Each structure stands twice: as structure tokens, then as C-alpha cells.
Amino acid sequence: MDARTVVDRFFTAYYTGDVGAARDTITDDFSLYGPFATCRNPEEFFELAKGLLQIVRGHRVLRWVIEGNNVSALYEIMIQGRSGVRPLTTGGWFTVKDGRVSSGTLLYDSEAFHAILSR
């Protein structure tokens, strides 16, 4: 399976709230770095994700860039706010190892995230 497909499977499982399937797409030493949190293993990741998963309503990838086992994506996360579902544009780059996502780094505008929630 190519690296893009692996990351896409992770996105689909995670952003639809299927924690079991999402866990199957990441390595045991998975790490994630982002504006609000850093996770150094899957347990930390899913513990911190509980709140986000309550308000996520899917995703849409706008652009992929693939270089071997490194995958970058520009995508929208659909967030449920007070006035409905709004997209949060997110950039991320991910490393794939042995058919699973081993690490990721996310970038997004935290002010835009808070604006979606408070509208």
C-alpha cells in the first residue's frame, strides 16, 4: 500500500470517529505534534483526541504532496460549532513506516478554530 493511501485511511478512520480503525493505521510508537498538544504514543493521542472527536464531522483533502514515505496534505476538518459545521483548513505532514503512520505534524490557525466554536 502506498504512503498516500495509508495516510488517507488514517484520516478517514479518525475524522469519522472510528477510533479502533484509526488505531490500526498508526504504529505503536506514533507521535504527533500540533498547536495544542504533543503526543508521544497512541494512548496519549487518543486521550487528547476525545474532545475533538466530539465536534469533528469529517474532512476533505484539498491537496496531496508525496515524497516516498513522507506525505503532506492540505485539508479541511469539518468542525461542529454553535452556528453549524464549518471547515478548519489544516496542513500536515506525515511519515509512513511499514504500512502505518508513524508520525505527524499539524499546522492550523488556532484563532480560526476558536472562532468556529464560538460563532
C-alpha atoms as one frame of an Amber mdcrd trajectory, in Angstrom:
protein
   0.000   0.000   0.000   1.433   3.404  -0.936   2.051   6.137   1.655  -0.812
   8.356   0.483  -3.306   5.509   0.850  -2.037   4.799   4.368  -2.486   8.434
   5.453  -5.865   8.627   3.725  -7.029   5.531   5.643  -5.882   7.183   8.896
  -7.750  10.418   8.045 -10.931   8.584   7.095 -10.976   6.437  10.238 -10.011
   9.251  12.589 -12.227  12.010  11.193 -15.272   9.723  11.168 -14.655   8.851
  14.825 -13.704   5.199  14.267 -11.012   5.050  16.961 -10.470   1.302  16.547
  -9.808   1.602  12.818  -7.672   4.712  13.369  -5.571   2.820  15.932  -4.952
   0.097  13.345  -3.483   2.682  10.937  -0.749   4.003  13.268   2.424   2.495
  14.707   2.951   1.614  18.366   5.447   4.499  18.646   3.209   7.016  16.819
   3.867  10.677  17.683   2.017  13.837  16.723   2.981  17.486  17.122   0.486
  20.317  16.818  -0.560  23.748  18.090  -2.401  22.439  21.143  -0.707  19.197
  22.016   2.204  16.858  21.532   1.609  13.124  21.791   4.369  10.575  22.020
   2.314   7.399  21.801  -1.127   6.244  20.631  -2.617   6.262  24.129  -1.769
   9.946  24.632  -3.062  10.738  21.146  -6.458   9.133  21.616  -6.850  10.531
  25.136  -6.241  14.070  23.868  -8.464  13.449  20.823 -11.602  12.683  22.835
 -12.817  16.290  22.872 -12.037  16.938  19.225 -13.762  13.759  18.096 -16.993
  15.023  19.666 -17.087  18.022  17.309 -15.497  16.674  14.103 -17.899  15.930
  11.265 -15.481  14.686   8.604 -12.712  16.005   6.401 -11.862  16.867   2.808
  -8.348  16.718   1.341  -7.542  19.663  -0.895  -4.006  18.710  -1.967  -1.550
  15.847  -1.501   2.239  16.002  -1.852   4.010  12.654  -1.643   7.754  12.078
  -1.447   8.424   8.402  -0.794   7.198   7.629   2.726   6.557  11.290   3.533
   3.082  12.636   2.850   1.955  16.232   3.131  -1.694  17.193   2.942  -3.648
  20.407   2.889  -7.127  19.563   4.091 -10.250  20.805   5.796 -11.568  19.353
   9.015 -15.296  19.882   9.329 -15.952  21.230  12.851 -19.361  21.484  14.519
 -19.654  24.941  16.068 -22.563  26.842  17.574 -23.769  28.058  14.187 -23.251
  24.828  12.282 -20.467  22.881  10.636 -17.531  24.948   9.364 -14.224  23.940
   7.742 -10.901  24.408   9.514  -8.062  24.465   6.980  -5.210  22.311   8.230
  -1.770  21.434   6.928   0.001  18.307   7.972   2.927  16.153   7.093   3.173
  12.511   7.997   5.716   9.720   7.849   4.685   6.191   6.957   6.632   3.165
   8.203   5.766  -0.467   7.469   2.319   0.414   6.134   1.260   2.614   9.069
   1.522   6.269  10.024   4.441   6.685  12.445   4.441  10.452  12.987   2.708
  13.654  12.036   2.919  17.390  12.440  -0.149  19.616  12.128  -0.475  23.324
  11.460  -3.685  25.329  11.653  -4.886  28.718  12.782  -5.952  28.304  16.402
  -7.883  31.603  16.240  -9.951  30.219  13.362 -10.606  27.075  15.412 -11.853
  29.117  18.368 -13.949  31.312  16.060 -15.751  28.244  14.694 -16.570  27.078
  18.205 -17.757  30.470  19.450 -19.914  31.548  16.471
